[in-house]
């Protein structure tokens, strides 16, 4: 957390980065609608996925998945899907809770798959870390603007405290796996909830129109002035968590 604190987590710097990415997503969605929607249907999921991934990647590596770097999102997304699909299999979950089975027949093949997917994600991280190291001064990284730069800076003086390259890559893996899919699914669940409860959607819109208006985006400072909207968001988060826990128990 000490690394994140230096990046402005919980401060205006990070919030502005998130708002910029949301603005870009909204503009793209508006362009999609203006261009025309076939059969009256629109799949918003790809836009949300890229937006969430860009925010995570901006925080971790300092750049978004736009333009020439958009293919990197699809590469990493494919690896994450492969890994999460494997994690969801019953035999893989047995191995996760009984790691001593990793070299047993049958389970050794599942373990090899885990190693393959993690290794390919680490290869992706290695390329980004190397790029940051090349761009930074050898002896001074300056004021960190992304997680990797901040971590590398700490490594220079605190390697004996756990600031190692393998720890950095493990942290990047955890942040990607925990952040991308969970955030995207939660946002999609929220949209579905609002579609099926349009009376609630209308009340939220009325509160937003009254407090925010239409000339700016919401900020964290607005939270205390939006009691109804905050309650709806909390309910969406709790409902989504309840469904996930129910599915795991089944």
C-alpha positions in Angstrom: 0.0 0.0 0.0 2.9 2.3 0.6 3.6 2.1 -3.2 0.0 3.0 -4.0 -0.1 5.9 -1.6 2.7 7.5 -3.6 0.7 7.3 -6.8 -2.2 9.3 -5.5 -4.6 6.4 -4.7 -7.5 7.9 -2.9 -6.4 11.4 -4.1 -7.4 13.6 -7.0 -4.6 12.4 -9.3 -6.0 8.9 -9.6 -9.6 10.1 -9.7 -8.8 12.4 -12.7 -7.2 9.5 -14.6 -10.3 7.4 -14.0 -12.6 10.2 -15.2 -10.5 10.8 -18.3 -10.9 7.2 -19.3 -14.6 7.2 -18.5 -15.0 10.3 -20.7 -13.2 8.5 -23.6 -15.5 5.5 -23.2 -18.6 7.6 -23.2 -17.5 9.4 -26.4 -16.9 6.0 -28.1 -20.3 4.7 -27.0 -22.0 7.9 -28.3 -20.1 7.4 -31.7 -21.3 3.8 -31.8 -24.9 4.9 -31.3 -24.6 7.7 -33.9 -23.1 5.3 -36.4 -26.1 3.1 -36.0 -27.0 -0.1 -34.1 -28.0 -3.2 -36.0 -31.3 -4.9 -34.9 -31.7 -2.4 -32.1 -29.2 -4.2 -30.0 -25.9 -2.9 -28.5 -23.3 -4.8 -26.7 -21.7 -2.4 -24.2 -19.4 -5.1 -22.7 -16.3 -4.6 -25.0 -16.3 -0.8 -24.3 -16.4 -1.4 -20.5 -13.7 -4.1 -20.7 -11.3 -1.8 -22.5 -12.1 1.1 -20.1 -11.5 -1.0 -17.0 -8.3 -2.5 -18.5 -7.0 0.9 -19.5 -7.5 2.2 -16.0 -5.7 -0.7 -14.4 -2.9 -0.6 -17.0 -2.5 3.2 -16.6 -2.2 2.7 -12.8 0.3 -0.3 -13.2 2.3 0.7 -16.3 1.4 4.3 -17.1 -0.4 3.9 -20.4 -3.9 3.0 -21.8 -4.9 0.5 -24.4 -5.6 2.9 -27.2 -4.4 3.1 -30.8 -1.3 1.1 -31.5 -1.3 -0.6 -28.1 -4.9 -1.8 -28.3 -3.7 -5.2 -29.4 -2.0 -5.7 -26.0 -5.4 -5.6 -24.3 -6.7 -8.5 -26.4 -3.5 -10.4 -25.8 -3.7 -10.0 -22.0 -7.5 -10.6 -22.0 -7.0 -13.9 -23.8 -4.5 -15.0 -21.2 -6.7 -13.9 -18.3 -9.7 -15.8 -19.8 -7.6 -18.9 -20.2 -6.3 -18.7 -16.7 -9.7 -18.0 -15.1 -11.4 -20.7 -17.1 -8.8 -23.2 -15.8 -9.3 -21.9 -12.2 -13.1 -22.5 -12.5 -12.7 -26.2 -13.3 -13.4 -28.5 -10.3 -10.2 -30.5 -10.7 -8.1 -27.3 -10.8 -9.8 -26.1 -7.6 -8.9 -29.4 -5.9 -5.3 -28.8 -6.8 -5.5 -25.2 -5.5 -6.7 -26.4 -2.1 -4.4 -29.5 -2.2 -1.2 -28.1 -3.7 0.8 -31.2 -2.7 -0.9 -33.0 -5.6 0.9 -30.9 -8.2 3.3 -33.8 -9.2 0.7 -36.6 -9.1 -0.5 -38.1 -12.3 -3.3 -36.2 -14.0 -2.9 -33.2 -11.6 0.6 -32.6 -12.9 -0.9 -31.7 -16.3 -3.2 -29.2 -14.7 -0.3 -27.7 -12.7 1.7 -27.4 -16.0 -1.2 -25.5 -17.5 -1.2 -23.1 -14.5 2.5 -22.6 -15.0 2.1 -22.0 -18.7 -0.6 -19.3 -18.4 1.2 -17.6 -15.5 4.5 -17.7 -17.4 2.9 -16.1 -20.5 1.4 -13.3 -18.3 4.8 -12.8 -16.7 6.3 -12.5 -20.2 3.9 -9.7 -20.9 4.8 -8.0 -17.6 8.5 -8.4 -18.3 8.2 -6.5 -21.6 6.4 -3.6 -19.9 8.9 -3.5 -17.0 11.8 -3.6 -19.4 10.3 -0.7 -21.4 9.9 1.4 -18.2 13.4 0.6 -17.1 14.8 1.8 -20.5 12.9 5.0 -20.4 13.8 5.8 -16.8 17.2 7.1 -15.7 19.4 4.3 -14.4 19.9 5.9 -11.0 16.7 7.9 -10.5 13.1 7.2 -11.5 11.9 10.7 -10.5 8.3 11.2 -9.2 6.5 7.9 -9.9 3.4 8.1 -12.0 2.7 4.3 -12.2 2.9 1.3 -9.9 5.9 -0.3 -11.6 8.0 2.8 -11.6 7.2 3.4 -7.9 8.0 -0.3 -7.1 11.3 -0.2 -9.0 12.3 3.0 -7.1 11.6 1.3 -3.8 13.6 -1.8 -4.9 16.8 0.3 -4.9 16.8 0.7 -1.1 14.3 -1.9 0.2 15.0 -5.1 -1.6 15.6 -6.9 1.7 12.1 -5.9 2.7 10.4 -7.9 -0.1 10.7 -5.4 -2.9 12.0 -7.9 -5.5 11.3 -8.5 -9.2 9.4 -11.7 -8.6 7.3 -9.9 -5.9 6.5 -7.1 -8.4 5.3 -9.6 -11.0 3.2 -11.5 -8.5 1.6 -8.3 -7.4 0.9 -7.3 -11.0 -0.7 -10.7 -11.6 -2.9 -10.4 -8.6 -4.0 -6.9 -9.5 -4.8 -7.9 -13.0 -6.7 -11.0 -12.2 -8.6 -9.4 -9.3 -9.3 -6.1 -11.0 -10.2 -6.7 -14.6 -12.9 -9.4 -14.6 -14.4 -8.5 -11.2 -14.8 -4.8 -12.0 -16.2 -5.5 -15.5 -18.8 -8.0 -14.3 -19.9 -5.8 -11.4 -20.5 -2.8 -13.8 -22.4 -5.0 -16.2 -24.5 -6.4 -13.3 -25.2 -2.8 -12.3 -26.4 -2.0 -15.8 -28.7 -5.0 -15.9 -30.1 -4.1 -12.5 -31.0 -0.6 -13.6 -32.6 -1.9 -16.9 -34.9 -4.2 -14.9 -35.7 -1.6 -12.3 -36.4 1.5 -14.3 -38.2 3.2 -11.4 -35.0 3.1 -9.5 -33.1 4.3 -12.5 -35.4 7.3 -12.8 -34.8 8.3 -9.2 -31.1 8.0 -9.6 -31.2 10.1 -12.7 -33.3 12.8 -11.0 -30.8 13.0 -8.1 -27.9 13.2 -10.5 -29.6 15.9 -12.5 -30.3 17.9 -9.4 -26.9 17.6 -7.8 -24.5 17.1 -10.8 -26.3 18.5 -13.8 -25.1 17.6 -17.3 -21.9 19.6 -17.6 -19.5 17.4 -15.6 -18.8 13.9 -14.3 -19.3 12.7 -10.8 -16.4 12.8 -8.4 -15.9 11.2 -5.0 -16.7 14.5 -3.3 -20.2 14.2 -4.6 -20.9 11.0 -2.8 -22.1 12.6 0.4 -24.6 14.7 -1.6 -26.0 11.7 -3.4 -27.5 9.5 -0.7 -30.0 7.7 -3.0 -27.4 7.0 -5.7 -24.9 5.8 -3.1 -27.5 3.4 -1.6 -28.2 2.0 -5.0 -24.6 1.5 -5.8 -24.1 -0.3 -2.4 -27.1 -2.5 -3.1 -25.8 -3.5 -6.5 -22.4 -4.4 -5.0 -24.0 -6.5 -2.3 -26.3 -8.3 -4.7 -23.5 -9.1 -7.0 -21.4 -10.5 -4.1 -24.4 -12.6 -2.8 -24.8 -14.2 -6.3 -21.1 -15.0 -6.5 -21.0 -16.5 -3.1 -24.2 -18.5 -3.8 -22.6 -19.9 -7.0 -19.4 -20.8 -5.1 -21.5 -22.6 -2.5 -23.4 -24.6 -5.1 
